[in-house]
Amino acid sequence: MRTWLQCGVATLVALICASASAAAPDVSVQGCKTLNTHGKPEAKTCYEALSRSADAYLRAEGFWGLEQYDQANEMFRVATSQPNAKALYKVRWGMLLLQRFNNKDASDLFNEALKQDPANAQAYLGLAIVSTGDFDGKASRLAAKAIELDPKLVEAHELLAEIDLEDGKPDEAVSEADKALALSADALDAMAIHAALALLTDKSAEDWFAKMRAVNSGYGEGYAIVARNLILNRRFEDGVAYYRKAIEADPHLWSAHSQLGINLMRLGKEGEPRAELELSYNNGYRDAATVNSLRLLDSYKNFVTFRDDTTILRLRKNEADLLKPYFEDLLHEAIKTYEAKYKMKLPGPVQVEVYPDHEDFAVRTMGMPGLGALGVTFGEVVAMDSPSGRPPGEFNWGATLWHEMSHVFILTATNYRVPRWFTEGLAVHEEGAHSPEWSNRMTPEIVAAIRDKRLLPVAKMDQGFIFPEYPAQVIVSYYQAGTICDYIYERWGDDALLGMVHSFAALKTTPEAIEANLHLSPDDFDKAYMAWLLKRVGTTVDNFDKWREQLKVLVDAVKAKETDTVIANAPAVVKLYPEYVGIANAYGMLADAQAAKGNKQAAVDVLTAYEKMGGENPGTLEQLALLNEALGRSADAAATLDHLNFIYPMDEATHRHLAALWLAQGNNAGAIREYGSVLALKPLDTASAEYGIAQAYFAEGDKSKAEDSVLAALEAAPGFRPAQKLLLEIKAADDQSSAKPKDKN
């Protein structure tokens, strides 16, 4: 017989055991994931239990859930090295590496898993996620393959929904998000996609956020998804606001802290970006964008900032004196021009940041090196390459700044609701409107795309910028968008372009804007545009293969030094493709041949055509200036050298040449600027530059500044006789002025 104590203890133990059993979570990977999805504090206990498992794979999942990434990585290594290890283990390890910024090894693991299990849907999902970061155009196909293999894979539907949203396919995005929600009421990312779609069309998203909070009030990643899509659509202020909401929901979402810092940098903020980036870095979130952005912030000590009422200009200290006059003049001209053309004023000053290191510019704009663009606009902040950041002749900084300033105005005018194709196309059009030499030109890739009928319908133009389907499609899309705006201007005028701006500001779609302002359906517009375009470039397109063959023959003739053959054949090559001014162009070969024959006028005619067609090789343009000067056309020579300042203003000899020409022509202000540029380049011979500035000031009647400059010349070279003579002339002029009788009245 049991005693009362024995019965009591037994009963107590039974009650405790029953209670523990009722409260115990499902200690499995899926059970822990469910708790985590719902934001339950028991998720931590669940993952701790997994981390103590005898199974290496389960321990890996447990450590991962506890954010102990190094331990998780080691356990996955153990799990995958075991005999008969499942393909799943490699997939999950790859997903961990993706989360920890190692896309290369993650991709390798996904491919290894597919070798072991060719029907592994999650491996395809992993590859699709990698592809979204690589922007290689394969993400949609890989996500679709994952769904084909496992139609119930919720995460694949959610990923495809986000890809469709980024690709400007809202209907497809809704469809995939709804499929995810039909499979799981807890599909939080699908809810976030719906919320982003609502906000992008200026509708309320609160119902979707309420549904998201009902599942997990601390799911910050949902707000981050919304923020990311707003940023992609250049809604920068709105994106920053939603990154703040993400952090409010989950203060430990370090990726959101990092993105908040990066996007505050894009908006020209100081102080807070560093705090957010350092917070994410110090808490182990050290992806390349975070690290690179912090390094860039450290480099800002090497920059200097210039401010006035309408502009903020940030330049690297070692080239600030050289670039400041050129950038400030063009900035003010652009603001004045666009204020009149777009009939608006900006709400505040424009900030322009100029980076001599292209990779710094890439980090500034994307958080990552490797960006191919020359300039990027974030609202009223423009970041761009310095002319010193690219090889001479590869980059027209003036055209780039003019282009970006159009974006500043149009993004502001439309409250950031303008389609990408239109704002890019209008900016390209504006380059040519400002300067014929900056007009839109066909590269061979563009000619081939037109020939192969690869241009997009106007209603789908954005896709060519965001998710290109072939390597040259972004370049082709810039050209097509620019020529569309050229066509609208030629047929309907500036008012039609401005009308489309207003339509986009009123949240009209591209088809609606075209119908409202051009009174054509999109299909009819496409037909009319193509007819117009082919009338302009059809000969080049039709004869593209013939041009390539004849250009090769011409190059062979140049190599063989057959000058007469070059002179005879080059004009026909130019005529076949007049817009080609790239490497080994017929203009340069013909000009060299004419010059070799002593035909300076013929060489000038060819090179003038090259310049007007947008040719920007510095050596070729300098040759044109020298030939014009030799023919007594110093004004034309000066105009070419001034044009060269927008291409490569880093050459001392060019500035000296232009300064001398302008001084002789009486353009004293221009001469002062150009001699000042020589001094900014810190030449060995400073005396002659100071002397030139002194001459210009003296000619302007500013004897005080003339004396300062001539004394600087003599300080650098005490025996410089022209400067000594000029100083005497200045003194004599001063004496003569003081000797004049004063007006007694």
C-alpha positions in Angstrom: 0.0 0.0 0.0 1.3 3.5 -0.9 1.5 6.1 1.7 -0.3 9.5 1.4 3.0 11.2 0.7 3.8 8.7 -2.1 0.3 9.3 -3.6 0.8 13.1 -3.3 4.1 13.1 -5.0 3.0 10.9 -7.8 -0.1 13.1 -8.4 2.1 16.2 -8.4 4.6 14.8 -10.8 1.7 13.7 -13.1 0.2 17.1 -13.1 3.5 18.8 -13.8 4.2 16.4 -16.7 0.7 16.9 -18.1 1.0 20.6 -17.9 4.4 20.6 -19.5 3.2 18.4 -22.3 0.2 20.7 -23.0 2.5 23.8 -23.2 5.4 22.3 -25.1 5.9 23.7 -28.5 6.3 21.5 -31.6 10.1 21.2 -31.4 10.7 20.8 -35.1 12.1 23.0 -37.8 8.6 23.8 -39.1 7.2 24.2 -35.6 9.9 26.7 -34.7 9.3 28.5 -38.0 5.6 28.8 -37.3 6.2 30.3 -33.9 8.7 32.7 -35.4 6.4 33.7 -38.2 3.8 34.7 -35.6 6.3 36.5 -33.5 5.9 34.2 -30.5 8.5 34.5 -27.8 8.4 30.7 -27.5 10.2 30.6 -30.8 13.5 31.2 -29.0 12.9 28.3 -26.6 12.1 26.1 -29.6 15.3 27.0 -31.4 17.3 26.5 -28.3 15.8 23.0 -28.1 16.8 22.3 -31.7 20.3 23.6 -31.0 20.7 20.8 -28.4 19.6 18.1 -30.7 21.9 15.1 -31.5 21.2 15.7 -35.2 23.8 18.1 -36.7 21.2 19.4 -39.2 18.7 20.2 -36.5 21.4 21.9 -34.4 22.2 24.0 -37.5 18.6 25.1 -37.8 18.5 25.9 -34.1 21.6 28.0 -34.1 20.4 29.8 -37.2 17.1 30.6 -35.5 19.1 32.0 -32.5 21.1 34.1 -34.9 24.3 32.3 -33.9 25.4 32.2 -37.5 29.0 30.9 -37.1 27.7 27.9 -35.1 25.0 27.3 -37.6 27.4 27.4 -40.5 29.7 24.8 -38.8 26.8 22.5 -38.1 25.6 22.7 -41.7 29.1 21.8 -42.7 29.0 18.7 -40.5 25.4 17.8 -41.6 26.3 18.0 -45.3 29.5 16.0 -44.9 27.6 12.9 -43.5 26.9 9.9 -45.7 23.5 10.0 -47.3 23.1 13.7 -46.3 19.9 15.1 -47.8 19.9 17.7 -50.6 17.7 19.7 -48.3 20.7 20.3 -46.0 22.7 22.0 -48.8 19.7 24.1 -49.7 19.2 25.3 -46.2 22.9 26.0 -45.8 22.8 28.0 -49.0 19.9 30.0 -47.6 21.9 30.8 -44.5 24.8 31.9 -46.7 22.4 34.1 -48.7 21.3 35.8 -45.5 25.0 36.3 -44.5 26.0 38.0 -47.8 27.7 35.0 -49.5 25.8 34.6 -52.7 28.6 32.8 -54.6 28.9 29.9 -52.1 25.2 29.8 -51.7 24.7 29.4 -55.5 27.2 26.6 -55.5 25.3 24.8 -52.8 22.0 25.2 -54.6 23.5 23.7 -57.8 25.1 20.9 -55.8 21.7 20.1 -54.3 20.2 20.0 -57.8 22.8 17.5 -58.9 21.7 15.3 -56.0 17.9 16.1 -56.4 17.1 17.6 -59.8 13.5 18.2 -58.7 14.3 20.2 -55.6 12.0 23.2 -55.8 13.7 25.0 -52.9 17.1 24.9 -54.6 15.5 26.7 -57.6 14.0 29.2 -55.2 17.5 29.8 -53.8 18.9 30.4 -57.3 16.1 32.8 -58.1 16.9 34.8 -55.0 20.6 34.9 -56.0 19.5 36.1 -59.5 17.4 39.0 -58.1 20.6 40.4 -56.6 22.6 39.8 -59.8 20.0 41.4 -62.0 20.8 38.8 -64.7 17.2 38.4 -65.9 16.9 34.8 -64.8 15.0 35.2 -61.5 11.5 35.0 -63.0 12.3 31.8 -64.9 13.9 30.2 -61.8 11.1 31.1 -59.5 8.6 29.7 -62.0 10.6 26.5 -62.2 10.4 26.2 -58.4 6.6 26.6 -58.6 6.4 24.1 -61.4 8.1 21.5 -59.2 6.2 22.5 -56.0 3.0 24.5 -56.7 2.5 24.9 -53.0 5.9 26.6 -52.3 4.6 29.8 -50.8 7.9 31.6 -50.8 8.3 31.0 -54.5 5.0 32.7 -55.2 5.9 35.6 -53.0 9.3 36.0 -54.7 7.7 35.9 -58.1 5.1 38.5 -57.0 7.9 40.9 -55.9 9.8 40.3 -59.2 6.6 41.1 -61.1 6.1 44.2 -59.1 9.6 45.4 -59.7 9.2 44.6 -63.4 6.1 46.9 -63.7 3.6 44.0 -63.9 1.1 44.8 -61.2 -1.6 42.4 -62.4 0.9 39.5 -62.4 2.2 40.5 -59.0 -1.3 40.5 -57.5 -2.0 37.1 -59.0 1.2 35.5 -57.4 0.6 37.2 -54.1 -3.0 35.9 -54.0 -1.7 32.4 -54.8 0.6 32.6 -51.8 -2.2 33.8 -49.5 -4.5 31.0 -50.8 -1.8 28.5 -49.8 -1.0 30.1 -46.4 -2.9 32.7 -44.4 0.4 33.6 -42.9 2.1 34.7 -46.2 3.4 37.9 -44.7 5.5 38.9 -47.7 2.5 38.5 -50.0 0.6 40.9 -47.8 3.5 43.4 -48.0 3.4 43.1 -51.8 -0.3 44.0 -51.8 0.6 47.0 -49.5 3.3 48.2 -51.8 1.0 47.9 -54.8 -1.5 50.0 -53.0 1.0 52.7 -52.0 2.5 52.8 -55.5 -0.9 53.7 -56.9 -1.6 56.2 -54.1 -4.2 54.1 -52.4 -4.5 53.2 -48.7 -2.5 50.1 -47.6 -3.8 50.1 -44.0 -6.0 47.0 -44.5 -2.9 45.0 -45.6 -0.8 46.3 -42.8 -3.6 45.4 -40.3 -3.6 41.8 -41.7 0.2 41.7 -41.4 0.1 42.9 -37.8 -2.6 40.4 -36.9 -0.2 37.6 -37.8 2.9 39.2 -36.4 3.0 42.8 -35.1 6.8 42.7 -35.1 7.3 41.8 -38.7 9.5 44.6 -39.8 10.5 42.9 -43.0 7.0 43.6 -44.4 7.5 47.3 -44.1 11.0 46.9 -45.5 9.6 45.2 -48.6 7.3 48.2 -49.1 10.2 50.6 -48.6 12.4 48.8 -51.1 9.7 49.0 -53.8 9.0 52.6 -53.1 12.8 53.3 -53.5 12.9 51.4 -56.7 10.2 53.7 -58.0 12.2 56.7 -56.8 9.8 57.5 -54.0 12.8 58.2 -51.8 11.2 60.1 -49.0 8.4 57.6 -48.8 10.8 54.7 -48.8 12.8 56.2 -45.9 9.5 56.6 -43.9 8.7 52.9 -44.4 12.2 51.8 -43.4 11.6 53.8 -40.2 8.3 51.8 -39.8 10.3 48.6 -40.3 12.7 49.5 -37.5 9.8 50.6 -35.3 8.2 47.1 -35.7 11.5 45.3 -35.3 14.3 47.3 -33.7 16.7 44.5 -34.4 16.1 44.4 -38.1 19.6 45.4 -39.0 19.1 45.2 -42.7 16.5 48.0 -42.4 18.9 50.1 -40.3 21.5 49.7 -43.1 19.0 50.6 -45.9 17.7 53.5 -43.9 21.3 54.8 -43.6 22.0 54.3 -47.3 18.9 56.1 -48.4 19.4 59.0 -46.0 22.8 59.3 -47.6 21.1 59.4 -51.0 18.9 62.3 -49.8 22.0 64.2 -48.8 21.6 63.8 -45.1 24.5 63.9 -42.7 25.0 62.4 -39.2 22.0 60.0 -39.1 23.2 57.9 -42.0 26.4 57.1 -40.2 24.6 56.3 -37.0 22.3 53.9 -38.7 25.1 52.2 -40.7 27.3 51.9 -37.7 24.4 50.4 -35.7 23.8 47.7 -38.3 27.6 47.1 -38.7 28.2 46.8 -34.9 25.4 44.3 -34.7 26.9 42.0 -37.2 25.1 43.2 -40.4 28.1 43.7 -42.6 27.0 43.2 -46.1 29.1 44.9 -48.8 26.7 47.9 -49.2 27.0 48.7 -45.4 30.7 48.4 -45.4 31.3 50.3 -48.6 28.9 53.1 -47.5 30.8 53.5 -44.2 34.1 53.7 -46.0 32.6 56.4 -48.3 31.4 58.4 -45.3 35.0 58.3 -44.0 36.2 59.7 -47.3 34.0 62.8 -47.1 36.7 64.5 -45.1 38.5 64.8 -48.5 35.6 66.8 -50.0 34.7 70.5 -49.8 31.2 71.9 -50.1 30.2 75.2 -51.8 26.7 76.7 -51.2 24.6 79.5 -52.6 20.9 80.2 -52.7 20.0 77.5 -55.3 22.9 75.0 -55.3 25.1 72.9 -53.0 28.2 71.6 -54.7 30.4 68.9 -53.2 33.8 68.4 -54.9 37.0 66.5 -54.0 39.4 69.0 -52.5 42.2 68.2 -54.9 40.1 69.2 -58.0 37.6 71.7 -56.4 39.4 74.8 -57.6 39.5 73.5 -61.2 35.9 72.2 -61.5 33.9 74.7 -59.4 33.6 77.5 -62.0 32.4 75.1 -64.7 30.0 73.1 -62.6 28.5 76.2 -60.9 28.0 78.0 -64.2 26.2 75.0 -65.8 24.2 74.3 -62.7 22.8 77.8 -62.7 22.2 77.8 -66.4 20.3 74.5 -66.1 18.1 75.8 -63.2 17.3 78.9 -65.2 16.5 77.0 -68.4 14.3 74.3 -66.7 12.4 76.8 -64.5 11.3 78.6 -67.7 10.7 75.4 -69.7 8.8 73.4 -67.0 7.2 76.5 -65.5 8.1 75.7 -62.0 10.7 76.4 -59.2 12.3 73.8 -57.0 11.4 73.9 -53.3 15.0 74.1 -52.2 18.6 74.0 -53.4 20.0 71.2 -55.6 22.9 69.2 -54.1 25.4 67.9 -56.7 28.1 65.5 -55.5 31.0 64.8 -57.9 33.2 61.7 -57.4 36.6 61.3 -59.0 36.6 57.7 -58.0 33.9 56.0 -60.1 33.6 53.2 -57.5 32.9 55.8 -54.8 30.1 57.2 -57.0 28.7 53.6 -57.4 28.8 53.0 -53.7 27.1 56.4 -53.2 24.2 55.5 -55.5 23.8 51.8 -55.1 25.8 50.9 -52.0 27.9 48.6 -54.2 30.8 49.1 -56.7 30.4 48.2 -60.3 27.6 50.6 -61.4 27.8 51.5 -65.1 25.9 54.8 -64.9 27.5 58.2 -65.0 25.0 60.1 -62.8 22.0 59.3 -60.6 19.3 61.6 -59.2 17.7 61.2 -55.8 15.1 63.9 -55.6 17.0 67.1 -55.2 20.4 65.3 -54.8 22.5 64.4 -57.8 25.6 62.1 -57.6 27.8 61.8 -60.6 31.3 60.9 -61.9 33.9 63.6 -62.0 35.5 64.2 -65.4 38.7 62.7 -63.9 36.8 59.5 -63.0 36.7 58.3 -66.6 39.2 58.1 -69.4 39.4 61.2 -71.6 36.7 61.2 -74.2 34.5 58.5 -72.6 32.4 60.9 -70.6 30.7 64.2 -71.2 30.1 65.6 -67.7 28.2 68.6 -69.0 25.7 66.4 -70.8 25.4 64.2 -67.8 24.7 67.1 -65.4 22.2 68.6 -67.8 20.5 65.2 -68.0 20.3 64.7 -64.3 19.0 68.3 -63.7 16.0 67.4 -65.9 15.4 64.5 -63.6 15.5 66.8 -60.5 12.7 69.0 -62.0 10.5 66.2 -63.5 10.7 64.0 -60.3 9.7 67.1 -58.3 6.9 68.1 -60.7 5.3 64.7 -60.7 5.9 64.0 -57.0 8.1 61.0 -58.1 5.1 59.4 -60.0 6.7 59.6 -63.5 7.4 56.4 -65.4 11.1 55.7 -65.8 11.0 55.6 -69.6 9.5 59.1 -69.8 11.9 60.8 -67.3 14.9 59.2 -69.0 13.7 59.9 -72.5 12.9 63.5 -71.7 16.3 64.0 -70.1 18.0 62.5 -73.2 15.9 64.9 -75.4 16.9 67.8 -73.2 20.6 67.1 -73.8 20.1 67.6 -77.5 17.8 70.6 -77.0 20.6 72.3 -75.1 23.5 71.4 -77.4 23.3 69.6 -80.8 26.6 67.9 -80.1 24.9 66.3 -77.0 22.1 64.8 -79.1 21.0 61.2 -78.9 23.2 59.0 -81.1 22.8 55.4 -82.4 25.5 53.0 -81.3 26.0 49.8 -83.3 24.0 47.9 -80.6 21.1 50.2 -81.2 21.2 49.9 -84.9 21.2 46.1 -84.5 18.2 46.3 -82.2 16.2 48.4 -84.6 17.1 46.1 -87.5 16.0 43.1 -85.5 12.8 44.7 -84.4 13.7 44.6 -80.7 12.2 48.0 -79.7 9.5 47.9 -77.1 5.9 49.2 -77.4 5.7 52.5 -75.5 3.3 51.0 -72.9 6.0 48.6 -71.9 9.1 50.8 -72.1 9.9 50.7 -68.4 10.7 47.0 -68.7 13.7 47.8 -70.9 15.2 49.9 -68.1 14.4 47.7 -65.1 14.6 44.1 -66.3 16.4 44.0 -69.6 16.1 40.8 -71.6 19.4 41.2 -73.6 22.7 42.8 -72.7 22.3 46.1 -74.7 18.6 46.7 -73.9 19.2 49.4 -71.3 21.3 51.4 -73.9 18.6 50.7 -76.5 15.9 51.8 -74.2 17.6 55.2 -73.4 17.9 55.8 -77.2 14.3 54.7 -77.9 12.9 56.8 -75.0 14.9 59.8 -76.1 13.8 59.6 -79.7 10.2 59.1 -78.6 10.4 62.5 -76.8 12.2 63.9 -79.9 9.3 62.8 -82.0 6.7 64.2 -79.6 8.5 67.5 -79.6 8.8 67.6 -83.4 5.1 66.7 -84.0 3.3 68.2 -81.1 5.8 70.6 -79.4 7.1 71.3 -75.9 3.5 71.8 -74.6 2.7 68.2 -75.3 5.8 67.0 -73.4 4.8 69.3 -70.5 1.3 68.1 -70.7 2.5 64.5 -70.3 4.4 65.6 -67.2 1.2 67.0 -65.8 -0.7 63.8 -66.7 1.9 61.7 -64.8 1.6 64.0 -61.8 -2.1 63.3 -61.9 -1.3 59.5 -61.7 -2.2 58.8 -65.3 -0.6 55.7 -66.9 1.5 55.9 -70.1 -1.4 54.9 -72.4 -3.7 57.5 -70.6 -1.0 60.2 -70.9 -0.5 59.5 -74.6 -4.2 59.5 -75.4 -4.8 62.7 -73.4 -2.0 64.7 -74.8 -1.3 63.2 -78.3 -4.8 62.0 -79.1 -3.6 58.6 -80.3 -3.9 55.1 -79.0 -0.6 53.6 -77.8 -0.7 51.2 -80.8 -1.2 54.0 -83.3 1.5 56.0 -81.5 3.9 53.1 -81.9 3.2 52.8 -85.6 3.6 56.5 -86.2 6.8 56.7 -84.1 8.4 53.8 -85.9 7.6 55.3 -89.3 9.2 58.6 -88.2 12.3 56.8 -86.7 12.9 54.7 -89.8 12.6 57.8 -92.0 15.5 59.2 -90.0 17.7 56.1 -89.6 16.3 53.6 -92.0 19.2 53.9 -94.4 21.7 53.2 -91.7 19.7 50.2 -90.4 19.2 48.7 -93.9 22.9 49.1 -94.8 24.4 48.2 -91.4 26.2 45.0 -92.7 27.4 46.9 -95.8 28.8 49.7 -93.5 30.7 47.2 -91.4 32.2 45.6 -94.4 33.3 48.9 -96.0 34.6 50.2 -92.6 36.9 47.1 -92.4 38.2 47.8 -95.9 38.8 51.4 -94.9 40.7 50.4 -91.8 42.9 48.1 -94.0 43.6 51.0 -96.3 44.7 53.1 -93.4 47.0 50.4 -92.2 48.5 50.1 -95.7 48.9 53.9 -95.8 46.8 54.1 -99.0 45.9 57.7 -98.5 44.2 58.2 -101.8 42.0 55.1 -101.3 41.0 56.4 -97.9 40.0 59.8 -99.4 38.1 58.2 -102.1 36.1 55.7 -100.0 35.7 57.3 -96.6 32.8 59.7 -97.6 30.7 56.7 -98.6 31.3 55.0 -95.3 30.3 58.2 -93.4 27.2 58.4 -95.5 26.1 54.9 -94.7 26.3 55.5 -90.9 26.8 59.2 -90.2 26.1 58.9 -86.4 29.0 56.5 -85.9 31.7 58.6 -84.1 33.2 55.8 -82.0 36.5 54.0 -82.2 37.9 53.7 -85.7 35.3 56.0 -87.3 35.5 57.1 -90.9 35.6 60.8 -90.0 38.9 60.6 -88.2 40.5 58.4 -91.0 39.4 60.8 -93.7 40.6 63.9 -91.8 44.0 62.3 -91.2 44.2 61.5 -94.9 43.3 65.0 -96.0 45.7 66.5 -93.6 48.5 64.3 -94.8 47.8 65.6 -98.3 47.9 69.2 -97.0 44.2 69.7 -97.6 43.6 71.6 -94.3 40.2 73.0 -95.3 38.9 69.5 -96.3 40.2 68.1 -93.0 38.4 70.9 -91.1 35.2 70.2 -92.9 35.3 66.5 -92.0 36.2 67.2 -88.4 33.6 69.9 -88.0 31.0 67.3 -89.2 32.5 64.9 -86.6 32.1 67.4 -83.8 28.5 68.3 -84.7 27.6 64.6 -84.8 28.8 64.3 -81.2 32.3 63.1 -81.6 34.2 63.6 -78.4 37.7 62.2 -78.8 39.9 64.9 -77.2 42.8 64.4 -79.5 40.5 64.7 -82.6 38.9 67.9 -81.3 42.3 69.4 -80.5 43.4 68.6 -84.0 40.3 70.5 -85.3 41.1 73.5 -83.1 44.7 73.6 -84.4 43.6 73.4 -88.0 41.0 76.1 -87.6 43.6 78.3 -85.9 46.0 77.7 -88.8 43.3 78.8 -91.2 42.8 82.0 -89.3 39.5 80.9 -87.6 40.5 81.5 -84.0 36.9 81.9 -82.9 36.0 78.5 -84.2 39.1 77.1 -82.6 38.1 78.6 -79.3 34.6 77.3 -79.6 35.9 73.7 -80.1 38.2 74.0 -77.1 35.5 75.4 -74.9 33.3 72.4 -76.0 36.2 70.2 -74.9 35.9 71.5 -71.4 32.6 69.6 -71.0 34.4 66.4 -72.1 37.8 66.5 -70.3 38.7 69.7 -68.4 41.8 68.1 -66.8 44.3 69.0 -69.5 46.6 72.0 -68.8 47.6 72.5 -72.4 44.0 72.8 -73.6 43.3 75.5 -71.0 46.4 77.4 -71.9 45.5 77.3 -75.6 41.9 78.4 -75.0 43.0 81.2 -72.6 45.5 82.6 -75.2 42.8 82.5 -77.9 40.3 84.3 -75.8 42.7 86.8 -74.5 43.6 87.7 -78.1 39.8 87.9 -79.0 39.1 90.2 -76.0 37.1 87.6 -74.1 38.9 88.7 -70.9 36.5 86.9 -68.5 37.0 83.7 -70.4 40.7 84.1 -70.4 40.7 84.7 -66.6 38.8 81.5 -66.1 41.0 79.4 -68.3 44.3 80.7 -66.8 42.7 80.1 -63.4 42.1 76.5 -64.5 45.8 76.2 -65.5 46.8 77.3 -62.0 44.3 74.9 -60.4 46.1 72.1 -62.1 49.3 73.2 -60.3 51.6 73.5 -63.3 55.4 73.8 -63.2 55.1 77.1 -65.0 52.8 79.3 -62.8 54.4 82.5 -63.8 53.0 82.6 -67.4 49.5 81.7 -66.2 49.5 84.5 -63.6 50.9 86.8 -66.2 48.0 85.9 -68.6 45.4 86.5 -65.8 47.1 89.9 -65.1 46.8 90.8 -68.8 43.1 90.0 -68.9 42.4 91.9 -65.7 44.4 94.9 -67.0 42.4 94.8 -70.3 39.2 94.8 -68.2 40.4 97.9 -66.3 40.8 96.1 -63.0 44.3 97.4 -62.2 44.2 96.1 -58.6 43.7 92.5 -59.5 46.0 92.8 -62.5 48.8 94.0 -60.1 48.1 91.1 -57.7 48.4 88.6 -60.5 51.5 90.2 -62.1 53.2 90.3 -58.7 52.4 86.6 -58.2 54.0 86.0 -61.6 57.1 87.8 -60.6 57.2 86.0 -57.3 57.3 82.7 -59.2 59.8 84.0 -61.7 61.5 87.3 -60.7 63.3 87.7 -64.0 60.1 87.3 -66.1 60.6 90.3 -68.3 57.0 90.5 -69.9 55.6 90.5 -66.3 58.1 93.3 -65.3 57.0 95.3 -68.3 53.3 94.8 -67.5 53.8 95.9 -63.9 55.4 99.1 -65.1 52.4 99.7 -67.4 50.0 99.1 -64.5 51.9 101.5 -62.3 52.0 104.1 -65.1 48.2 103.7 -65.6 47.8 104.2 -61.8 50.0 107.3 -61.9 48.1 108.7 -64.8 44.7 108.1 -63.1 45.9 109.9 -59.9 47.3 112.8 -61.9 44.0 113.6 -63.5 42.3 116.7 -62.0 39.4 115.7 -59.8 35.9 116.9 -60.6 35.3 119.9 -58.3 31.6 119.4 -58.6 
